[in-house]
Amino acid sequence: MPQLDTSTWLMMILSMFLTLFIIFQLKISKHNFFHNPESTLTKAQKQNTPWETKWTKIYLPLSLPQ
């Protein structure tokens, strides 16, 4: 039975990783990111919900007979 020639596998794997790295770098470089996200002023508005002003009861689960 002939042996499998694995002498080129290392070069093939390394070139694959290099190609994938270059492709991902090119894809990422085309995205537009915000330069300074802290510059946008976001004002946190307090929204009054009905349950904040009321006292709500916390009910225990029904005790089941054992």
All heavy atoms as a GROMACS GRO file, in nm:
protein
  556
    1MET      N    1   0.085  -0.118   0.000
    1MET     CA    2   0.000   0.000   0.000
    1MET      C    3   0.090   0.124   0.000
    1MET      O    4   0.181   0.136   0.081
    1MET     CB    5  -0.088   0.000   0.126
    1MET     CG    6  -0.217   0.069   0.102
    1MET     SD    7  -0.348   0.011   0.208
    1MET     CE    8  -0.326   0.116   0.347
    2PRO      N    9   0.066   0.220  -0.088
    2PRO     CA   10   0.153   0.338  -0.094
    2PRO      C   11   0.129   0.430   0.025
    2PRO      O   12   0.018   0.440   0.077
    2PRO     CB   13   0.114   0.406  -0.225
    2PRO     CG   14  -0.022   0.357  -0.255
    2PRO     CD   15  -0.034   0.221  -0.194
    3GLN      N   16   0.235   0.496   0.064
    3GLN     CA   17   0.225   0.589   0.176
    3GLN      C   18   0.174   0.724   0.127
    3GLN      O   19   0.202   0.764   0.013
    3GLN     CB   20   0.361   0.606   0.242
    3GLN     CG   21   0.367   0.539   0.375
    3GLN     CD   22   0.499   0.570   0.442
    3GLN    OE1   23   0.599   0.591   0.375
    3GLN    NE2   24   0.499   0.572   0.572
    4LEU      N   25   0.103   0.792   0.214
    4LEU     CA   26   0.048   0.922   0.181
    4LEU      C   27   0.158   1.026   0.195
    4LEU      O   28   0.226   1.033   0.298
    4LEU     CB   29  -0.069   0.955   0.274
    4LEU     CG   30  -0.147   1.081   0.246
    4LEU    CD1   31  -0.211   1.074   0.107
    4LEU    CD2   32  -0.253   1.102   0.350
    5ASP      N   33   0.175   1.107   0.094
    5ASP     CA   34   0.279   1.210   0.096
    5ASP      C   35   0.228   1.332   0.173
    5ASP      O   36   0.136   1.401   0.128
    5ASP     CB   37   0.317   1.249  -0.047
    5ASP     CG   38   0.431   1.348  -0.050
    5ASP    OD1   39   0.505   1.355   0.050
    5ASP    OD2   40   0.444   1.419  -0.151
    6THR      N   41   0.285   1.356   0.290
    6THR     CA   42   0.240   1.468   0.373
    6THR      C   43   0.341   1.582   0.376
    6THR      O   44   0.335   1.668   0.461
    6THR     CB   45   0.217   1.420   0.517
    6THR    OG1   46   0.338   1.365   0.567
    6THR    CG2   47   0.106   1.316   0.521
    7SER      N   48   0.434   1.582   0.282
    7SER     CA   49   0.539   1.684   0.286
    7SER      C   50   0.485   1.823   0.254
    7SER      O   51   0.543   1.923   0.297
    7SER     CB   52   0.651   1.647   0.189
    7SER     OG   53   0.599   1.641   0.058
    8THR      N   54   0.378   1.834   0.179
    8THR     CA   55   0.327   1.966   0.141
    8THR      C   56   0.216   2.016   0.233
    8THR      O   57   0.166   2.127   0.214
    8THR     CB   58   0.272   1.961  -0.003
    8THR    OG1   59   0.170   1.864  -0.010
    8THR    CG2   60   0.383   1.927  -0.101
    9TRP      N   61   0.176   1.936   0.329
    9TRP     CA   62   0.065   1.975   0.414
    9TRP      C   63   0.094   2.098   0.498
    9TRP      O   64   0.009   2.184   0.515
    9TRP     CB   65   0.025   1.859   0.506
    9TRP     CG   66  -0.049   1.750   0.435
    9TRP    CD1   67  -0.061   1.733   0.302
    9TRP    CD2   68  -0.123   1.646   0.497
    9TRP    NE1   69  -0.136   1.623   0.275
    9TRP    CE2   70  -0.177   1.566   0.393
    9TRP    CE3   71  -0.149   1.610   0.628
    9TRP    CZ2   72  -0.254   1.456   0.418
    9TRP    CZ3   73  -0.227   1.499   0.652
    9TRP    CH2   74  -0.280   1.422   0.548
   10LEU      N   75   0.215   2.106   0.551
   10LEU     CA   76   0.250   2.222   0.635
   10LEU      C   77   0.242   2.351   0.554
   10LEU      O   78   0.185   2.450   0.601
   10LEU     CB   79   0.390   2.203   0.694
   10LEU     CG   80   0.439   2.320   0.779
   10LEU    CD1   81   0.353   2.331   0.904
   10LEU    CD2   82   0.584   2.301   0.815
   11MET      N   83   0.296   2.349   0.435
   11MET     CA   84   0.291   2.469   0.351
   11MET      C   85   0.148   2.503   0.314
   11MET      O   86   0.110   2.621   0.310
   11MET     CB   87   0.375   2.444   0.226
   11MET     CG   88   0.418   2.568   0.160
   11MET     SD   89   0.524   2.658   0.272
   11MET     CE   90   0.520   2.816   0.196
   12MET      N   91   0.068   2.403   0.290
   12MET     CA   92  -0.072   2.426   0.254
   12MET      C   93  -0.149   2.486   0.370
   12MET      O   94  -0.227   2.582   0.353
   12MET     CB   95  -0.134   2.291   0.213
   12MET     CG   96  -0.262   2.304   0.143
   12MET     SD   97  -0.234   2.378  -0.017
   12MET     CE   98  -0.398   2.390  -0.074
   13ILE      N   99  -0.128   2.436   0.489
   13ILE     CA  100  -0.198   2.487   0.608
   13ILE      C  101  -0.153   2.629   0.639
   13ILE      O  102  -0.236   2.717   0.668
   13ILE     CB  103  -0.175   2.392   0.727
   13ILE    CG1  104  -0.248   2.260   0.702
   13ILE    CG2  105  -0.224   2.455   0.856
   13ILE    CD1  106  -0.215   2.152   0.801
   14LEU      N  107  -0.026   2.655   0.632
   14LEU     CA  108   0.024   2.790   0.659
   14LEU      C  109  -0.027   2.890   0.556
   14LEU      O  110  -0.065   3.002   0.591
   14LEU     CB  111   0.177   2.790   0.662
   14LEU     CG  112   0.239   2.719   0.782
   14LEU    CD1  113   0.391   2.720   0.770
   14LEU    CD2  114   0.195   2.781   0.911
   15SER      N  115  -0.029   2.852   0.432
   15SER     CA  116  -0.080   2.944   0.330
   15SER      C  117  -0.230   2.967   0.345
   15SER      O  118  -0.280   3.076   0.319
   15SER     CB  119  -0.048   2.892   0.190
   15SER     OG  120  -0.113   2.770   0.168
   16MET      N  121  -0.302   2.865   0.392
   16MET     CA  122  -0.445   2.882   0.416
   16MET      C  123  -0.470   2.983   0.528
   16MET      O  124  -0.554   3.071   0.516
   16MET     CB  125  -0.508   2.747   0.453
   16MET     CG  126  -0.655   2.755   0.485
   16MET     SD  127  -0.718   2.610   0.566
   16MET     CE  128  -0.633   2.618   0.722
   17PHE      N  129  -0.394   2.970   0.638
   17PHE     CA  130  -0.409   3.065   0.749
   17PHE      C  131  -0.372   3.206   0.706
   17PHE      O  132  -0.440   3.303   0.744
   17PHE     CB  133  -0.324   3.023   0.868
   17PHE     CG  134  -0.389   2.916   0.951
   17PHE    CD1  135  -0.319   2.800   0.981
   17PHE    CD2  136  -0.517   2.930   1.000
   17PHE    CE1  137  -0.378   2.700   1.057
   17PHE    CE2  138  -0.576   2.830   1.075
   17PHE     CZ  139  -0.507   2.715   1.103
   18LEU      N  140  -0.269   3.220   0.628
   18LEU     CA  141  -0.230   3.352   0.580
   18LEU      C  142  -0.338   3.412   0.491
   18LEU      O  143  -0.372   3.530   0.504
   18LEU     CB  144  -0.097   3.342   0.505
   18LEU     CG  145  -0.044   3.473   0.450
   18LEU    CD1  146  -0.008   3.567   0.564
   18LEU    CD2  147   0.075   3.448   0.361
   19THR      N  148  -0.394   3.332   0.404
   19THR     CA  149  -0.500   3.380   0.316
   19THR      C  150  -0.624   3.420   0.395
   19THR      O  151  -0.684   3.525   0.370
   19THR     CB  152  -0.536   3.271   0.213
   19THR    OG1  153  -0.417   3.229   0.147
   19THR    CG2  154  -0.636   3.322   0.112
   20LEU      N  155  -0.662   3.338   0.492
   20LEU     CA  156  -0.778   3.373   0.574
   20LEU      C  157  -0.755   3.500   0.654
   20LEU      O  158  -0.844   3.584   0.667
   20LEU     CB  159  -0.812   3.257   0.669
   20LEU     CG  160  -0.882   3.138   0.606
   20LEU    CD1  161  -0.895   3.026   0.706
   20LEU    CD2  162  -1.018   3.178   0.554
   21PHE      N  163  -0.634   3.516   0.705
   21PHE     CA  164  -0.601   3.636   0.780
   21PHE      C  165  -0.613   3.760   0.692
   21PHE      O  166  -0.672   3.862   0.731
   21PHE     CB  167  -0.460   3.624   0.838
   21PHE     CG  168  -0.414   3.745   0.912
   21PHE    CD1  169  -0.463   3.772   1.039
   21PHE    CD2  170  -0.324   3.833   0.856
   21PHE    CE1  171  -0.423   3.884   1.108
   21PHE    CE2  172  -0.283   3.944   0.923
   21PHE     CZ  173  -0.332   3.970   1.050
   22ILE      N  174  -0.561   3.751   0.571
   22ILE     CA  175  -0.566   3.866   0.479
   22ILE      C  176  -0.711   3.897   0.440
   22ILE      O  177  -0.752   4.013   0.437
   22ILE     CB  178  -0.479   3.838   0.355
   22ILE    CG1  179  -0.332   3.838   0.394
   22ILE    CG2  180  -0.504   3.942   0.247
   22ILE    CD1  181  -0.239   3.792   0.286
   23ILE      N  182  -0.789   3.793   0.414
   23ILE     CA  183  -0.929   3.816   0.376
   23ILE      C  184  -1.006   3.883   0.490
   23ILE      O  185  -1.082   3.978   0.468
   23ILE     CB  186  -0.995   3.682   0.335
   23ILE    CG1  187  -0.940   3.637   0.200
   23ILE    CG2  188  -1.146   3.695   0.328
   23ILE    CD1  189  -0.983   3.500   0.159
   24PHE      N  190  -0.987   3.834   0.613
   24PHE     CA  191  -1.058   3.895   0.726
   24PHE      C  192  -1.010   4.037   0.752
   24PHE      O  193  -1.090   4.124   0.789
   24PHE     CB  194  -1.044   3.809   0.851
   24PHE     CG  195  -1.142   3.696   0.856
   24PHE    CD1  196  -1.098   3.565   0.846
   24PHE    CD2  197  -1.277   3.720   0.868
   24PHE    CE1  198  -1.188   3.460   0.848
   24PHE    CE2  199  -1.368   3.615   0.871
   24PHE     CZ  200  -1.323   3.485   0.860
   25GLN      N  201  -0.882   4.063   0.733
   25GLN     CA  202  -0.834   4.200   0.750
   25GLN      C  203  -0.897   4.294   0.648
   25GLN      O  204  -0.933   4.407   0.680
   25GLN     CB  205  -0.681   4.203   0.738
   25GLN     CG  206  -0.608   4.140   0.854
   25GLN     CD  207  -0.632   4.214   0.982
   25GLN    OE1  208  -0.633   4.336   0.986
   25GLN    NE2  209  -0.653   4.140   1.090
   26LEU      N  210  -0.910   4.247   0.526
   26LEU     CA  211  -0.972   4.330   0.424
   26LEU      C  212  -1.120   4.352   0.453
   26LEU      O  213  -1.173   4.462   0.430
   26LEU     CB  214  -0.955   4.266   0.287
   26LEU     CG  215  -0.813   4.270   0.229
   26LEU    CD1  216  -0.806   4.188   0.102
   26LEU    CD2  217  -0.770   4.412   0.204
   27LYS      N  218  -1.187   4.251   0.503
   27LYS     CA  219  -1.329   4.266   0.536
   27LYS      C  220  -1.348   4.364   0.652
   27LYS      O  221  -1.437   4.449   0.649
   27LYS     CB  222  -1.391   4.131   0.573
   27LYS     CG  223  -1.426   4.047   0.454
   27LYS     CD  224  -1.494   3.921   0.502
   27LYS     CE  225  -1.565   3.852   0.390
   27LYS     NZ  226  -1.680   3.923   0.340
   28ILE      N  227  -1.264   4.353   0.754
   28ILE     CA  228  -1.277   4.439   0.871
   28ILE      C  229  -1.240   4.583   0.836
   28ILE      O  230  -1.301   4.678   0.887
   28ILE     CB  231  -1.190   4.385   0.987
   28ILE    CG1  232  -1.251   4.255   1.039
   28ILE    CG2  233  -1.175   4.486   1.099
   28ILE    CD1  234  -1.167   4.183   1.140
   29SER      N  235  -1.145   4.601   0.747
   29SER     CA  236  -1.102   4.737   0.714
   29SER      C  237  -1.208   4.814   0.637
   29SER      O  238  -1.202   4.937   0.630
   29SER     CB  239  -0.973   4.733   0.633
   29SER     OG  240  -0.997   4.677   0.505
   30LYS      N  241  -1.305   4.747   0.578
   30LYS     CA  242  -1.410   4.816   0.503
   30LYS      C  243  -1.524   4.865   0.592
   30LYS      O  244  -1.610   4.938   0.546
   30LYS     CB  245  -1.466   4.723   0.395
   30LYS     CG  246  -1.366   4.698   0.285
   30LYS     CD  247  -1.423   4.610   0.178
   30LYS     CE  248  -1.317   4.586   0.072
   30LYS     NZ  249  -1.363   4.497  -0.034
   31HIS      N  250  -1.526   4.825   0.718
   31HIS     CA  251  -1.631   4.869   0.809
   31HIS      C  252  -1.600   5.009   0.861
   31HIS      O  253  -1.486   5.044   0.886
   31HIS     CB  254  -1.644   4.773   0.928
   31HIS     CG  255  -1.709   4.644   0.892
   31HIS    ND1  256  -1.844   4.634   0.866
   31HIS    CD2  257  -1.658   4.520   0.876
   31HIS    CE1  258  -1.873   4.509   0.836
   31HIS    NE2  259  -1.761   4.437   0.842
   32ASN      N  260  -1.705   5.087   0.879
   32ASN     CA  261  -1.691   5.221   0.936
   32ASN      C  262  -1.729   5.215   1.083
   32ASN      O  263  -1.843   5.186   1.117
   32ASN     CB  264  -1.781   5.320   0.863
   32ASN     CG  265  -1.734   5.343   0.722
   32ASN    OD1  266  -1.614   5.339   0.695
   32ASN    ND2  267  -1.828   5.366   0.631
   33PHE      N  268  -1.634   5.243   1.169
   33PHE     CA  269  -1.658   5.244   1.312
   33PHE      C  270  -1.664   5.388   1.362
   33PHE      O  271  -1.608   5.479   1.301
   33PHE     CB  272  -1.547   5.169   1.387
   33PHE     CG  273  -1.542   5.023   1.354
   33PHE    CD1  274  -1.442   4.973   1.273
   33PHE    CD2  275  -1.637   4.936   1.404
   33PHE    CE1  276  -1.437   4.839   1.242
   33PHE    CE2  277  -1.633   4.802   1.374
   33PHE     CZ  278  -1.533   4.753   1.292
   34PHE      N  279  -1.733   5.408   1.473
   34PHE     CA  280  -1.738   5.541   1.532
   34PHE      C  281  -1.601   5.576   1.587
   34PHE      O  282  -1.536   5.496   1.652
   34PHE     CB  283  -1.842   5.545   1.644
   34PHE     CG  284  -1.982   5.527   1.596
   34PHE    CD1  285  -2.054   5.412   1.627
   34PHE    CD2  286  -2.042   5.623   1.516
   34PHE    CE1  287  -2.183   5.395   1.581
   34PHE    CE2  288  -2.172   5.607   1.471
   34PHE     CZ  289  -2.241   5.493   1.502
   35HIS      N  290  -1.560   5.700   1.560
   35HIS     CA  291  -1.427   5.741   1.606
   35HIS      C  292  -1.425   5.772   1.755
   35HIS      O  293  -1.332   5.738   1.826
   35HIS     CB  294  -1.378   5.862   1.526
   35HIS     CG  295  -1.356   5.829   1.382
   35HIS    ND1  296  -1.255   5.747   1.339
   35HIS    CD2  297  -1.423   5.866   1.271
   35HIS    CE1  298  -1.260   5.735   1.207
   35HIS    NE2  299  -1.362   5.806   1.164
   36ASN      N  300  -1.529   5.839   1.802
   36ASN     CA  301  -1.533   5.876   1.943
   36ASN      C  302  -1.674   5.852   1.995
   36ASN      O  303  -1.758   5.943   1.990
   36ASN     CB  304  -1.492   6.023   1.960
   36ASN     CG  305  -1.467   6.058   2.104
   36ASN    OD1  306  -1.476   5.971   2.191
   36ASN    ND2  307  -1.438   6.184   2.130
   37PRO      N  308  -1.702   5.735   2.047
   37PRO     CA  309  -1.840   5.709   2.091
   37PRO      C  310  -1.880   5.788   2.215
   37PRO      O  311  -1.998   5.803   2.242
   37PRO     CB  312  -1.841   5.559   2.119
   37PRO     CG  313  -1.699   5.522   2.140
   37PRO     CD  314  -1.618   5.619   2.060
   38GLU      N  315  -1.784   5.842   2.291
   38GLU     CA  316  -1.818   5.918   2.410
   38GLU      C  317  -1.872   6.057   2.377
   38GLU      O  318  -1.926   6.125   2.462
   38GLU     CB  319  -1.697   5.933   2.504
   38GLU     CG  320  -1.652   5.805   2.569
   38GLU     CD  321  -1.557   5.725   2.481
   38GLU    OE1  322  -1.501   5.784   2.387
   38GLU    OE2  323  -1.543   5.606   2.505
   39SER      N  324  -1.854   6.101   2.254
   39SER     CA  325  -1.895   6.237   2.220
   39SER      C  326  -2.047   6.250   2.207
   39SER      O  327  -2.100   6.360   2.218
   39SER     CB  328  -1.829   6.281   2.090
   39SER     OG  329  -1.875   6.200   1.984
   40THR      N  330  -2.116   6.142   2.180
   40THR     CA  331  -2.262   6.152   2.168
   40THR      C  332  -2.323   6.164   2.308
   40THR      O  333  -2.292   6.088   2.398
   40THR     CB  334  -2.319   6.028   2.097
   40THR    OG1  335  -2.283   5.913   2.173
   40THR    CG2  336  -2.264   6.015   1.957
   41LEU      N  337  -2.410   6.260   2.321
   41LEU     CA  338  -2.473   6.284   2.450
   41LEU      C  339  -2.605   6.208   2.456
   41LEU      O  340  -2.699   6.240   2.384
   41LEU     CB  341  -2.499   6.434   2.470
   41LEU     CG  342  -2.374   6.522   2.475
   41LEU    CD1  343  -2.413   6.668   2.478
   41LEU    CD2  344  -2.290   6.486   2.595
   42THR      N  345  -2.608   6.109   2.540
   42THR     CA  346  -2.731   6.034   2.559
   42THR      C  347  -2.786   6.068   2.696
   42THR      O  348  -2.720   6.047   2.798
   42THR     CB  349  -2.706   5.883   2.549
   42THR    OG1  350  -2.606   5.847   2.642
   42THR    CG2  351  -2.661   5.846   2.409
   43LYS      N  352  -2.904   6.123   2.696
   43LYS     CA  353  -2.965   6.165   2.821
   43LYS      C  354  -3.058   6.053   2.869
   43LYS      O  355  -3.151   6.014   2.799
   43LYS     CB  356  -3.045   6.293   2.797
   43LYS     CG  357  -3.093   6.358   2.923
   43LYS     CD  358  -3.159   6.490   2.890
   43LYS     CE  359  -3.198   6.563   3.015
   43LYS     NZ  360  -3.264   6.689   2.985
   44ALA      N  361  -3.029   6.002   2.986
   44ALA     CA  362  -3.112   5.896   3.042
   44ALA      C  363  -3.240   5.956   3.097
   44ALA      O  364  -3.237   6.039   3.188
   44ALA     CB  365  -3.036   5.822   3.151
   45GLN      N  366  -3.351   5.916   3.039
   45GLN     CA  367  -3.478   5.970   3.083
   45GLN      C  368  -3.540   5.873   3.182
   45GLN      O  369  -3.543   5.753   3.160
   45GLN     CB  370  -3.571   5.989   2.964
   45GLN     CG  371  -3.522   6.094   2.866
   45GLN     CD  372  -3.615   6.105   2.747
   45GLN    OE1  373  -3.707   6.025   2.732
   45GLN    NE2  374  -3.590   6.203   2.663
   46LYS      N  375  -3.591   5.928   3.289
   46LYS     CA  376  -3.656   5.848   3.392
   46LYS      C  377  -3.801   5.827   3.351
   46LYS      O  378  -3.876   5.922   3.336
   46LYS     CB  379  -3.647   5.920   3.526
   46LYS     CG  380  -3.716   5.851   3.639
   46LYS     CD  381  -3.640   5.730   3.684
   46LYS     CE  382  -3.705   5.678   3.810
   46LYS     NZ  383  -3.714   5.535   3.814
   47GLN      N  384  -3.836   5.701   3.331
   47GLN     CA  385  -3.974   5.670   3.295
   47GLN      C  386  -4.044   5.615   3.418
   47GLN      O  387  -3.998   5.520   3.478
   47GLN     CB  388  -3.978   5.569   3.182
   47GLN     CG  389  -3.920   5.623   3.053
   47GLN     CD  390  -3.925   5.519   2.942
   47GLN    OE1  391  -3.955   5.403   2.967
   47GLN    NE2  392  -3.895   5.561   2.821
   48ASN      N  393  -4.155   5.677   3.451
   48ASN     CA  394  -4.231   5.631   3.566
   48ASN      C  395  -4.321   5.516   3.524
   48ASN      O  396  -4.408   5.531   3.439
   48ASN     CB  397  -4.315   5.745   3.624
   48ASN     CG  398  -4.226   5.849   3.690
   48ASN    OD1  399  -4.120   5.816   3.738
   48ASN    ND2  400  -4.271   5.974   3.689
   49THR      N  401  -4.300   5.405   3.585
   49THR     CA  402  -4.384   5.289   3.558
   49THR      C  403  -4.484   5.276   3.672
   49THR      O  404  -4.458   5.318   3.785
   49THR     CB  405  -4.299   5.161   3.548
   49THR    OG1  406  -4.217   5.152   3.664
   49THR    CG2  407  -4.209   5.167   3.426
   50PRO      N  408  -4.600   5.219   3.645
   50PRO     CA  409  -4.704   5.214   3.749
   50PRO      C  410  -4.662   5.135   3.872
   50PRO      O  411  -4.708   5.163   3.981
   50PRO     CB  412  -4.822   5.146   3.679
   50PRO     CG  413  -4.788   5.138   3.536
   50PRO     CD  414  -4.645   5.166   3.519
   51TRP      N  415  -4.576   5.038   3.855
   51TRP     CA  416  -4.542   4.956   3.971
   51TRP      C  417  -4.433   5.017   4.057
   51TRP      O  418  -4.402   4.967   4.162
   51TRP     CB  419  -4.501   4.815   3.926
   51TRP     CG  420  -4.390   4.814   3.827
   51TRP    CD1  421  -4.258   4.821   3.853
   51TRP    CD2  422  -4.402   4.804   3.686
   51TRP    NE1  423  -4.186   4.818   3.737
   51TRP    CE2  424  -4.272   4.807   3.633
   51TRP    CE3  425  -4.511   4.795   3.599
   51TRP    CZ2  426  -4.248   4.801   3.495
   51TRP    CZ3  427  -4.486   4.788   3.464
   51TRP    CH2  428  -4.358   4.790   3.414
   52GLU      N  429  -4.373   5.127   4.012
   52GLU     CA  430  -4.272   5.191   4.095
   52GLU      C  431  -4.336   5.272   4.208
   52GLU      O  432  -4.277   5.290   4.312
   52GLU     CB  433  -4.183   5.281   4.010
   52GLU     CG  434  -4.085   5.205   3.926
   52GLU     CD  435  -3.997   5.298   3.845
   52GLU    OE1  436  -4.020   5.420   3.848
   52GLU    OE2  437  -3.906   5.247   3.778
   53THR      N  438  -4.455   5.323   4.184
   53THR     CA  439  -4.519   5.407   4.286
   53THR      C  440  -4.603   5.326   4.384
   53THR      O  441  -4.639   5.376   4.488
   53THR     CB  442  -4.607   5.512   4.218
   53THR    OG1  443  -4.701   5.445   4.134
   53THR    CG2  444  -4.523   5.607   4.134
   54LYS      N  445  -4.638   5.203   4.348
   54LYS     CA  446  -4.722   5.121   4.434
   54LYS      C  447  -4.637   5.021   4.510
   54LYS      O  448  -4.528   4.984   4.469
   54LYS     CB  449  -4.824   5.043   4.351
   54LYS     CG  450  -4.922   5.128   4.278
   54LYS     CD  451  -5.015   5.036   4.201
   54LYS     CE  452  -5.100   5.111   4.104
   54LYS     NZ  453  -5.176   5.020   4.020
   55TRP      N  454  -4.693   4.976   4.623
   55TRP     CA  455  -4.631   4.867   4.695
   55TRP      C  456  -4.687   4.738   4.639
   55TRP      O  457  -4.808   4.720   4.628
   55TRP     CB  458  -4.662   4.879   4.845
   55TRP     CG  459  -4.605   4.766   4.924
   55TRP    CD1  460  -4.476   4.751   4.960
   55TRP    CD2  461  -4.677   4.653   4.975
   55TRP    NE1  462  -4.460   4.636   5.031
   55TRP    CE2  463  -4.581   4.573   5.042
   55TRP    CE3  464  -4.809   4.611   4.972
   55TRP    CZ2  465  -4.615   4.454   5.105
   55TRP    CZ3  466  -4.843   4.494   5.034
   55TRP    CH2  467  -4.746   4.416   5.100
   56THR      N  468  -4.600   4.650   4.599
   56THR     CA  469  -4.649   4.524   4.543
   56THR      C  470  -4.625   4.412   4.643
   56THR      O  471  -4.521   4.406   4.708
   56THR     CB  472  -4.576   4.491   4.412
   56THR    OG1  473  -4.436   4.488   4.439
   56THR    CG2  474  -4.605   4.595   4.306
   57LYS      N  475  -4.723   4.325   4.654
   57LYS     CA  476  -4.712   4.212   4.746
   57LYS      C  477  -4.631   4.101   4.680
   57LYS      O  478  -4.642   4.078   4.560
   57LYS     CB  479  -4.849   4.159   4.783
   57LYS     CG  480  -4.930   4.251   4.869
   57LYS     CD  481  -5.062   4.186   4.902
   57LYS     CE  482  -5.145   4.278   4.990
   57LYS     NZ  483  -5.276   4.221   5.021
   58ILE      N  484  -4.555   4.034   4.759
   58ILE     CA  485  -4.484   3.916   4.712
   58ILE      C  486  -4.552   3.796   4.775
   58ILE      O  487  -4.552   3.781   4.897
   58ILE     CB  488  -4.335   3.921   4.752
   58ILE    CG1  489  -4.270   4.043   4.690
   58ILE    CG2  490  -4.265   3.794   4.710
   58ILE    CD1  491  -4.128   4.067   4.736
   59TYR      N  492  -4.613   3.716   4.692
   59TYR     CA  493  -4.687   3.601   4.741
   59TYR      C  494  -4.597   3.478   4.743
   59TYR      O  495  -4.523   3.453   4.650
   59TYR     CB  496  -4.808   3.575   4.652
   59TYR     CG  497  -4.913   3.681   4.659
   59TYR    CD1  498  -4.919   3.782   4.566
   59TYR    CD2  499  -5.005   3.682   4.763
   59TYR    CE1  500  -5.015   3.881   4.572
   59TYR    CE2  501  -5.101   3.780   4.772
   59TYR     CZ  502  -5.107   3.878   4.677
   59TYR     OH  503  -5.202   3.976   4.686
   60LEU      N  504  -4.609   3.403   4.851
   60LEU     CA  505  -4.539   3.277   4.858
   60LEU      C  506  -4.616   3.174   4.778
   60LEU      O  507  -4.737   3.182   4.766
   60LEU     CB  508  -4.526   3.232   5.004
   60LEU     CG  509  -4.437   3.318   5.092
   60LEU    CD1  510  -4.445   3.270   5.236
   60LEU    CD2  511  -4.295   3.311   5.044
   61PRO      N  512  -4.547   3.075   4.722
   61PRO     CA  513  -4.620   2.972   4.649
   61PRO      C  514  -4.710   2.895   4.744
   61PRO      O  515  -4.687   2.887   4.864
   61PRO     CB  516  -4.511   2.882   4.591
   61PRO     CG  517  -4.388   2.918   4.664
   61PRO     CD  518  -4.403   3.054   4.719
   62LEU      N  519  -4.815   2.842   4.689
   62LEU     CA  520  -4.911   2.768   4.771
   62LEU      C  521  -4.844   2.647   4.832
   62LEU      O  522  -4.772   2.574   4.765
   62LEU     CB  523  -5.029   2.723   4.687
   62LEU     CG  524  -5.114   2.837   4.628
   62LEU    CD1  525  -5.215   2.778   4.532
   62LEU    CD2  526  -5.182   2.912   4.740
   63SER      N  527  -4.868   2.628   4.961
   63SER     CA  528  -4.810   2.510   5.025
   63SER      C  529  -4.893   2.388   4.988
   63SER      O  530  -5.013   2.385   5.010
   63SER     CB  531  -4.805   2.529   5.176
   63SER     OG  532  -4.934   2.558   5.223
   64LEU      N  533  -4.827   2.293   4.928
   64LEU     CA  534  -4.897   2.174   4.883
   64LEU      C  535  -4.899   2.070   4.993
   64LEU      O  536  -4.802   2.055   5.069
   64LEU     CB  537  -4.825   2.116   4.759
   64LEU     CG  538  -4.820   2.209   4.639
   64LEU    CD1  539  -4.733   2.150   4.531
   64LEU    CD2  540  -4.960   2.235   4.586
   65PRO      N  541  -5.010   1.995   5.007
   65PRO     CA  542  -5.012   1.891   5.111
   65PRO      C  543  -4.916   1.777   5.076
   65PRO      O  544  -4.901   1.742   4.958
   65PRO     CB  545  -5.157   1.842   5.106
   65PRO     CG  546  -5.209   1.883   4.974
   65PRO     CD  547  -5.132   2.006   4.932
   66GLN      N  548  -4.852   1.725   5.178
   66GLN     CA  549  -4.753   1.619   5.151
   66GLN      C  550  -4.796   1.487   5.205
   66GLN      O  551  -4.857   1.463   5.296
   66GLN     CB  552  -4.620   1.657   5.210
   66GLN     CG  553  -4.562   1.776   5.138
   66GLN     CD  554  -4.426   1.814   5.194
   66GLN    OE1  555  -4.377   1.753   5.288
   66GLN    NE2  556  -4.366   1.913   5.137
   0.00000   0.00000   0.00000
